Amino acid sequence: MRSHTGAGYLAIVLLCLLYPFHTASADGNREPASGVPRPVIARGQGETCVADNDFMRRNHMDMLNHQRDETVFKGLRDEPFSLRDCISCHVVEGADGMAVTVSDPKHFCRTCHDYAAVDIDCFQCHASRPESAGQSGAN
Amino acid sequence: MKENNKKPVREESCNTSRRSFLGSLATAAGISLAPGVMLYGIGKPSSAAAATDGASSSVRWGMLIDLSQCDNGCDDCVTACATENGLRGFGRPETDPQWIRKVEMTNPETGHSKSLPVMCQHCEDPPCVDVCPTGASFKRADGIVLVDKHSCIGCRYCMMACPYKARSFVHEALEDQKTHAPRGKGTVESCTLCVHRIDENRQPACVEACSDTGGGAMLFGDLNDPDSEISRRVATYASQQIRADLGLNPGIRYRNL
């Protein structure tokens, strides 16, 4: 009997812990009732992302890693989860009308990664804006 | 679909017995975890959609450079490479990146001088791959030798192992790299044979520049295909590999060396 009561308490504690994630997953951009500030994420240019938003929020790093190996080792470049496509779709224009680089806090990747305090080193090597933006042809 | 399932579960859990409450809690946790579980469900169809398996070992990319067509003073291939891959110098010739260069050879007895373009020779048995401690230096199935910069630790063993001095180390922090040619400080790089172009069935930038504005000395193609122009030419005319004595079987061959 005693252990049953223990299990009940545990269940209630678990429910309390899980409930916020449960609601957050329904609509990630919504301001929760508690008033916790959320990052302002730049929308992509298309109607939908390559997968649904919940999936992308949780798994974009795995998809990018997978795609990275497919591209480097097999040369498969036209798959949907390429960093190139993320960068060219989620482009953010700066004050000068040009696409911002990752040095700007409004950059698509940075808005969330700054918020979550997750450091990424992708852009030490990769271009952080589409090629047509701000690059002279002969550099 | 997930969202439709959520609401009834939550409402039910408010007014039922402990047993059904615990049951519904388990369901709720399951739903919360569902996006993670769906990773493979969504991931598979997209990768299966690509009909191609990518680089194939039935192909061996190679190049034939006819030095009788290569002018000593011409460096169009070098310029085209720098433009295509976004290579910039910092005024430090000893450490600036160099994927292709013109090497001048002089016969001391006759004084005859000839300059030849030298880049990564894309060996069949690349020493750079042998010595790489992380597996970053690798040979693609179609014979192109590359650096996976994600696993390169910048030890530069490959640079020491390469008999052609074909590799460069990036000493400086870079910005605004080309989308198709990611490069960064602390990694080793070399001629990729313009792998991004090859994957689109295009010619390497140096070959294109050589035929457009240079002497048309460079011929790119599949050495495994007996009907390709390059295979017919290497079968018809004598050609040489640089340092053939090392037995590395480079994919880059020269005529009239």
HADDOCK unambig.tbl for C-alpha pairs under 7 A between the chains (distance, minus, plus):
assign (segid A and resid 11 and name CA) (segid B and resid 22 and name CA) 6.87 0.50 0.50
assign (segid A and resid 15 and name CA) (segid B and resid 25 and name CA) 6.93 0.50 0.50
assign (segid A and resid 22 and name CA) (segid B and resid 32 and name CA) 5.83 0.50 0.50
assign (segid A and resid 26 and name CA) (segid B and resid 3 and name CA) 6.46 0.50 0.50
assign (segid A and resid 54 and name CA) (segid B and resid 35 and name CA) 6.95 0.50 0.50
assign (segid A and resid 55 and name CA) (segid B and resid 35 and name CA) 5.81 0.50 0.50
assign (segid A and resid 72 and name CA) (segid B and resid 148 and name CA) 6.70 0.50 0.50
assign (segid A and resid 73 and name CA) (segid B and resid 140 and name CA) 6.18 0.50 0.50
assign (segid A and resid 74 and name CA) (segid B and resid 54 and name CA) 4.77 0.50 0.50
assign (segid A and resid 74 and name CA) (segid B and resid 55 and name CA) 5.00 0.50 0.50
assign (segid A and resid 75 and name CA) (segid B and resid 54 and name CA) 5.48 0.50 0.50
assign (segid A and resid 75 and name CA) (segid B and resid 55 and name CA) 5.96 0.50 0.50
assign (segid A and resid 75 and name CA) (segid B and resid 199 and name CA) 6.21 0.50 0.50
assign (segid A and resid 76 and name CA) (segid B and resid 54 and name CA) 5.50 0.50 0.50
assign (segid A and resid 84 and name CA) (segid B and resid 179 and name CA) 6.92 0.50 0.50
assign (segid A and resid 124 and name CA) (segid B and resid 184 and name CA) 5.63 0.50 0.50
assign (segid A and resid 125 and name CA) (segid B and resid 182 and name CA) 4.96 0.50 0.50
assign (segid A and resid 125 and name CA) (segid B and resid 183 and name CA) 4.59 0.50 0.50
assign (segid A and resid 125 and name CA) (segid B and resid 184 and name CA) 4.22 0.50 0.50
assign (segid A and resid 126 and name CA) (segid B and resid 177 and name CA) 6.45 0.50 0.50
assign (segid A and resid 126 and name CA) (segid B and resid 179 and name CA) 6.54 0.50 0.50
assign (segid A and resid 126 and name CA) (segid B and resid 182 and name CA) 4.75 0.50 0.50
assign (segid A and resid 126 and name CA) (segid B and resid 183 and name CA) 6.85 0.50 0.50
assign (segid A and resid 127 and name CA) (segid B and resid 176 and name CA) 5.51 0.50 0.50
assign (segid A and resid 127 and name CA) (segid B and resid 177 and name CA) 5.22 0.50 0.50
assign (segid A and resid 127 and name CA) (segid B and resid 178 and name CA) 6.24 0.50 0.50
assign (segid A and resid 127 and name CA) (segid B and resid 179 and name CA) 5.38 0.50 0.50
assign (segid A and resid 127 and name CA) (segid B and resid 182 and name CA) 6.95 0.50 0.50
assign (segid A and resid 131 and name CA) (segid B and resid 178 and name CA) 6.52 0.50 0.50
assign (segid A and resid 131 and name CA) (segid B and resid 179 and name CA) 6.07 0.50 0.50
assign (segid A and resid 135 and name CA) (segid B and resid 176 and name CA) 6.96 0.50 0.50
assign (segid A and resid 138 and name CA) (segid B and resid 83 and name CA) 5.07 0.50 0.50
assign (segid A and resid 139 and name CA) (segid B and resid 83 and name CA) 6.01 0.50 0.50
assign (segid A and resid 139 and name CA) (segid B and resid 86 and name CA) 5.45 0.50 0.50
assign (segid A and resid 139 and name CA) (segid B and resid 87 and name CA) 6.83 0.50 0.50
assign (segid A and resid 139 and name CA) (segid B and resid 88 and name CA) 6.28 0.50 0.50
